[in-house]
Amino acid sequence: MTIDCDNLDARELGTMGIPARFDLCNIEGFEDTTGTMHPAEDVREKISALGFPIEDAVKDKSSIRLKIDKMFTRLLTGFPGNNNFILTVTENNGLSTTKTLKYYVPAN
């Protein structure tokens, strides 16, 4: 997944402990733009807290359900504008498709 938002960039996401790009099947640690290391365990916790299913909840599944209302409200509070969540799904046989979920947050 890639998070591409008008007012929530990789630097800002990094300070939240969330990488701007991550694999829901294989959550890894990362170094943010300030040089702070975020271990995989912490990243798993942050992404799970947003409501994203991860790792065994998505691996080898024929479908998954994303509950976007809670995850977007938690992540995007205070970040008005256009927000794109670019999902690339790859089947076990190697076929891939990419879709973009767009979510607009109005300015207060």
Number of C-alpha atoms within 10 A of each C-alpha: 17 15 20 18 20 12 14 20 13 18 15 15 17 21 14 14 24 24 26 19 15 18 15 21 14 14 19 16 18 18 13 20 13 9 9 12 13 19 14 15 11 15 20 21 14 15 20 14 14 16 16 19 19 17 14 11 12 16 16 11 10 8 8 10 8 11 12 14 9 13 16 16 12 13 16 17 9 14 17 17 16 15 21 17 17 16 18 13 15 11 12 11 6 7 8 10 9 10 12 15 11 12 16 15 15 10 8 6
